[in-house]
Amino acid sequence: MGIRACLNVYDVTSGKNLDAKTVSGASIVVIASGRTATQLRRTSARRSPSHRGDWRLAVILILPATAGFCVFAAYPTIRGIYLSFTNFRILSPPTWAGLANYRRLFADDVFWHSLRVTVYFVALTVGVGLAVSLVSAVILHRLTQSTVIRGLVLLPFLISGVVAALVWQWMLDPGLGIINVVVKAVIGHNILFLGSQGWVIPSLSFIAIWKSMGYNAILIFAGLQTIPSEIYEAGRLDGAGEIRMFTRLTLPLLRPIMAMVIILTIISSFQVFDLVAVTTKGGPANASNVLPLYIYDTGFAEFNFGYALTMSMALFVLLLAITFFQMRLLRANDSDTT
């Protein structure tokens, strides 16, 4: 009996769609209830004996990453949470202290001062750095297609943080630094970029922006390449200028990428350590004593690891809350491309 051509016919044996005008045979399956040949092919593959052992291969491939996560992430986190409730010094076993460390945290003036310094540093680094990265990405997208220039923009990010800090420390030296040579020639006197309480955080923020700008610009540049050119052509037909298209088209379409860049920059800025430890060591007069440096000094200089872990847990909760708030505020999972 003939089969009408409007039906989807799939040969299980050969794995191909067949002409449905006149087909017969036990190996033919007719899909008349909305199921496509592709769906049937996947179902057949799942039931095939050659795929029954795939789950074992999947477990073998996932096991190393899972073991690494448990050993280097999950266990240290759980152990750190426990030790934050103890009096733990490296030469003696931990003793349970309950909420004593957390009560001390709320009464610690140095902790709150370090948190304010860190927030100031983060605000400068994220605000100015994001604007510089966005402008750089737009310039790369509009004016050049050279991979060499893109590589040069990314180069500061590839430099070690300690090396970058040492180089900028020498360049900002008040006596011999090339930056102060230029500044003195312009205004007649040197500036203590890393030795003044008013200049130290902006100077450190500038170094951090210089180092991370290329990486953030490349991420934004990749997002710009995903925007169809037809959208801009439609905007020009409607009479929109460059600024209006940038604010009404480019920025909304870049929302997922911008959300990711903002969150990554905030997290990395809150975790700043090597830059401050190499250049200022928290000075002058604790003006650059950021929270990670204070945690390090408490743990490895005073050997009070219990209280250091308490501050680490506070920083972890703070970053978790900021990340959640940013994702909700920026609607990072939404897209305006539809």
C-alpha positions as CSV (number, residue, x, y, z in Angstrom):
1,M,0.0,0.0,0.0
2,G,1.4,3.4,-0.9
3,I,2.4,6.1,1.6
4,R,1.7,9.7,0.9
5,A,4.6,12.1,0.3
6,C,3.5,14.5,3.1
7,L,4.7,12.1,5.7
8,N,8.3,12.1,7.1
9,V,9.9,8.7,6.5
10,Y,13.1,7.5,8.1
11,D,15.1,4.3,7.5
12,V,16.4,3.0,10.8
13,T,18.8,0.7,9.0
14,S,20.6,3.2,6.7
15,G,20.0,6.2,9.0
16,K,18.7,8.4,6.1
17,N,15.4,10.1,5.1
18,L,13.7,8.3,2.3
19,D,11.3,9.3,-0.5
20,A,7.9,8.8,1.0
21,K,5.9,8.3,-2.2
22,T,5.9,4.6,-2.1
23,V,7.8,2.8,0.7
24,S,7.4,-0.6,2.3
25,G,9.5,-2.9,4.5
26,A,9.8,-3.7,8.1
27,S,12.8,-1.4,8.6
28,I,10.8,1.7,7.7
29,V,9.3,3.9,10.4
30,V,6.7,6.5,9.4
31,I,6.5,9.7,11.5
32,A,3.0,11.1,11.4
33,S,2.6,12.5,14.9
34,G,5.0,15.5,14.8
35,R,8.3,13.7,15.5
36,T,11.0,14.5,13.1
37,A,13.6,12.2,11.6
38,T,16.3,13.9,13.5
39,Q,14.5,13.2,16.8
40,L,14.1,9.6,15.8
41,R,17.8,9.4,14.8
42,R,18.8,10.6,18.3
43,T,16.4,8.1,20.0
44,S,17.8,5.3,17.9
45,A,21.4,6.4,18.7
46,R,20.6,6.4,22.4
47,R,19.2,2.9,22.2
48,S,22.0,1.6,20.0
49,P,24.4,-0.9,21.7
50,S,27.4,1.2,20.6
51,H,26.3,4.1,22.8
52,R,25.5,2.1,26.0
53,G,29.0,2.5,27.4
54,D,29.2,6.3,26.8
55,W,28.3,7.1,30.4
56,R,31.4,5.2,31.6
57,L,33.5,7.3,29.3
58,A,31.8,10.5,30.5
59,V,32.5,9.6,34.1
60,I,36.2,8.9,33.3
61,L,36.5,12.3,31.6
62,I,34.6,14.2,34.3
63,L,36.4,12.5,37.3
64,P,39.7,14.4,37.1
65,A,38.0,17.8,37.1
66,T,35.6,16.8,39.8
67,A,38.4,15.5,42.0
68,G,40.4,18.8,41.4
69,F,37.4,20.8,42.4
70,C,36.8,18.8,45.5
71,V,40.4,18.9,46.7
72,F,41.3,22.5,45.7
73,A,38.0,24.3,46.1
74,A,35.2,22.5,48.0
75,Y,37.3,21.1,50.8
76,P,39.3,24.3,51.5
77,T,36.1,26.3,51.5
78,I,34.4,24.0,54.0
79,R,37.6,23.8,56.1
80,G,37.9,27.6,56.0
81,I,34.3,28.1,57.2
82,Y,35.0,25.7,60.1
83,L,38.3,27.4,61.1
84,S,36.7,30.9,61.0
85,F,34.8,29.8,64.1
86,T,38.0,28.8,66.0
87,N,41.1,30.2,67.5
88,F,43.7,28.8,65.1
89,R,47.4,29.6,65.1
90,I,49.7,27.6,63.0
91,L,51.7,26.1,65.9
92,S,48.7,24.9,67.9
93,P,45.6,23.0,67.1
94,P,42.4,25.0,66.5
95,T,40.0,25.5,69.5
96,W,36.4,26.3,69.1
97,A,35.6,30.0,69.7
98,G,32.0,30.3,68.4
99,L,31.1,33.8,67.2
100,A,34.0,35.5,68.9
101,N,35.9,36.1,65.7
102,Y,32.8,37.6,64.0
103,R,32.1,39.9,67.0
104,R,35.7,41.0,66.8
105,L,35.3,41.7,63.1
106,F,32.4,44.1,63.6
107,A,34.5,46.0,66.3
108,D,37.7,46.1,64.3
109,D,38.4,49.6,63.0
110,V,41.3,48.5,60.8
111,F,39.0,46.0,59.0
112,W,36.4,48.7,58.2
113,H,39.2,51.1,57.2
114,S,40.6,48.5,54.9
115,L,37.2,47.8,53.5
116,R,36.6,51.5,52.7
117,V,40.0,51.7,51.0
118,T,39.2,48.6,49.0
119,V,35.8,50.0,47.9
120,Y,37.5,53.2,46.8
121,F,40.0,51.3,44.8
122,V,37.3,49.1,43.2
123,A,35.1,52.1,42.3
124,L,38.0,53.9,40.5
125,T,39.2,50.7,38.8
126,V,35.8,49.5,37.6
127,G,34.3,52.9,36.6
128,V,37.3,54.4,34.8
129,G,38.6,51.0,33.5
130,L,35.2,50.0,32.0
131,A,35.0,53.3,30.1
132,V,38.5,53.0,28.8
133,S,38.0,49.4,27.8
134,L,34.7,50.2,26.0
135,V,36.3,53.1,24.0
136,S,39.3,50.9,23.1
137,A,37.0,48.1,21.9
138,V,35.0,50.5,19.8
139,I,38.1,51.9,18.2
140,L,39.5,48.4,17.5
141,H,36.1,47.4,15.9
142,R,35.7,50.6,13.8
143,L,39.1,51.6,12.8
144,T,41.4,48.6,12.5
145,Q,41.3,44.9,11.7
146,S,45.0,44.3,12.4
147,T,45.7,41.3,14.7
148,V,49.0,42.9,15.6
149,I,47.3,45.9,17.2
150,R,44.9,43.6,19.0
151,G,47.8,41.6,20.4
152,L,49.6,44.8,21.5
153,V,46.4,45.9,23.3
154,L,46.3,42.5,25.1
155,L,50.0,42.5,26.0
156,P,49.8,44.2,29.4
157,F,47.4,41.6,30.6
158,L,49.9,38.9,29.8
159,I,52.6,40.5,32.0
160,S,53.1,39.1,35.5
161,G,51.4,41.3,38.2
162,V,54.6,41.5,40.2
163,V,56.7,42.5,37.1
164,A,54.1,45.2,36.2
165,A,54.1,46.5,39.8
166,L,57.9,46.7,39.9
167,V,58.1,48.5,36.5
168,W,55.5,51.1,37.5
169,Q,57.1,51.6,40.9
170,W,60.3,52.5,39.1
171,M,58.5,54.7,36.6
172,L,56.6,56.6,39.4
173,D,59.7,57.0,41.6
174,P,59.8,60.7,42.8
175,G,63.5,61.0,42.1
176,L,64.4,58.9,39.1
177,G,61.1,57.9,37.6
178,I,60.4,58.9,34.0
179,I,56.8,59.9,34.9
180,N,58.0,62.4,37.5
181,V,60.7,63.7,35.1
182,V,57.9,64.7,32.7
183,V,55.7,66.0,35.5
184,K,58.5,68.2,36.9
185,A,59.1,69.6,33.4
186,V,55.5,70.5,33.1
187,I,54.5,71.8,36.6
188,G,57.9,72.4,38.2
189,H,57.8,69.9,41.0
190,N,57.5,66.1,41.6
191,I,54.4,64.3,42.8
192,L,54.6,61.5,45.3
193,F,52.3,59.1,43.4
194,L,52.9,56.2,45.7
195,G,54.0,58.1,48.8
196,S,51.0,60.5,49.2
197,Q,47.8,59.5,50.9
198,G,45.8,61.4,48.3
199,W,47.6,60.0,45.3
200,V,48.3,56.4,46.3
201,I,44.9,54.8,45.5
202,P,44.4,56.6,42.2
203,S,47.9,55.6,41.2
204,L,47.3,52.0,42.1
205,S,44.0,52.1,40.3
206,F,45.7,53.5,37.2
207,I,48.2,50.6,37.2
208,A,45.4,48.1,37.6
209,I,43.4,49.7,34.7
210,W,46.5,49.6,32.5
211,K,47.0,45.9,33.1
212,S,43.4,44.8,32.7
213,M,42.2,47.2,30.0
214,G,43.4,45.0,27.1
215,Y,41.7,41.9,28.3
216,N,38.4,43.7,29.0
217,A,38.6,45.5,25.6
218,I,39.1,42.1,23.8
219,L,36.0,40.7,25.5
220,I,33.9,43.7,24.5
221,F,35.4,43.6,21.0
222,A,34.2,40.0,20.7
223,G,30.7,41.1,21.7
224,L,30.7,43.9,19.1
225,Q,31.5,41.4,16.4
226,T,28.3,39.4,17.2
227,I,26.1,42.4,16.5
228,P,24.7,42.2,12.9
229,S,25.6,45.1,10.6
230,E,22.0,45.2,9.4
231,I,21.0,46.6,12.7
232,Y,23.2,49.7,12.2
233,E,22.0,50.0,8.6
234,A,18.4,50.1,9.8
235,G,19.4,52.7,12.4
236,R,21.0,54.9,9.7
237,L,17.9,54.6,7.5
238,D,15.8,55.8,10.4
239,G,18.1,58.9,10.7
240,A,19.9,57.9,13.9
241,G,23.4,59.3,14.4
242,E,26.5,57.5,15.8
243,I,25.9,58.6,19.4
244,R,22.2,57.6,19.3
245,M,23.0,54.2,17.7
246,F,25.7,53.6,20.3
247,T,23.4,54.4,23.3
248,R,20.3,52.8,21.8
249,L,21.7,49.8,19.9
250,T,25.3,49.0,20.8
251,L,25.0,49.2,24.6
252,P,21.7,47.3,25.0
253,L,23.0,44.5,22.7
254,L,26.3,44.3,24.7
255,R,24.5,43.9,28.0
256,P,25.5,40.2,28.6
257,I,29.1,40.9,27.8
258,M,29.2,44.1,29.8
259,A,27.7,42.3,32.8
260,M,30.4,39.7,32.6
261,V,33.1,42.3,32.3
262,I,31.8,44.3,35.2
263,I,31.5,41.3,37.5
264,L,34.9,39.9,36.6
265,T,36.5,43.4,37.1
266,I,34.8,43.9,40.5
267,I,35.9,40.4,41.7
268,S,39.5,40.9,40.6
269,S,39.7,44.4,42.1
270,F,38.4,43.2,45.5
271,Q,41.1,40.6,45.4
272,V,44.0,43.0,44.6
273,F,47.1,41.9,46.6
274,D,50.4,41.6,44.6
275,L,50.1,45.2,43.2
276,V,49.8,46.7,46.7
277,A,52.3,44.3,48.4
278,V,55.0,45.1,45.9
279,T,54.6,48.9,45.5
280,T,53.3,50.4,48.9
281,K,53.0,47.5,51.4
282,G,49.8,49.2,52.6
283,G,51.4,52.6,53.2
284,P,51.6,55.5,53.6
285,A,49.9,55.4,57.0
286,N,47.6,52.5,55.9
287,A,46.3,54.6,53.1
288,S,46.6,51.7,50.7
289,N,46.0,48.9,53.2
290,V,43.4,47.0,51.1
291,L,41.5,44.1,52.7
292,P,43.4,41.2,51.1
293,L,46.7,42.7,52.4
294,Y,45.2,43.0,55.9
295,I,44.0,39.4,55.7
296,Y,47.5,38.3,54.6
297,D,49.2,40.3,57.4
298,T,46.8,38.9,60.0
299,G,47.4,35.3,58.9
300,F,51.1,35.2,58.0
301,A,52.5,38.0,60.1
302,E,50.5,37.6,63.3
303,F,49.7,33.9,62.7
304,N,46.1,34.4,63.6
305,F,44.6,32.3,60.9
306,G,41.3,31.9,62.6
307,Y,40.5,35.6,62.4
308,A,42.1,35.9,59.0
309,L,39.7,33.2,57.7
310,T,36.8,35.1,59.3
311,M,37.7,38.2,57.3
312,S,38.1,35.9,54.2
313,M,34.6,34.6,54.7
314,A,33.2,38.1,55.0
315,L,34.9,39.1,51.8
316,F,33.5,35.9,50.1
317,V,30.0,36.7,51.2
318,L,30.4,40.3,50.1
319,L,31.6,39.3,46.6
320,L,28.7,36.7,46.4
321,A,26.2,39.4,47.2
322,I,27.7,41.9,44.8
323,T,27.7,39.4,42.0
324,F,24.1,38.4,42.5
325,F,23.0,42.0,42.7
326,Q,24.9,42.9,39.5
327,M,23.4,40.0,37.6
328,R,19.9,40.9,38.7
329,L,20.5,44.6,38.0
330,L,22.1,44.2,34.6
331,R,19.8,41.2,33.6
332,A,22.9,39.3,32.6
333,N,21.0,36.3,31.4
334,D,18.7,38.4,29.1
335,S,19.5,39.3,25.5
336,D,18.2,42.1,23.4
337,T,19.2,40.5,20.1
338,T,15.7,39.0,19.6
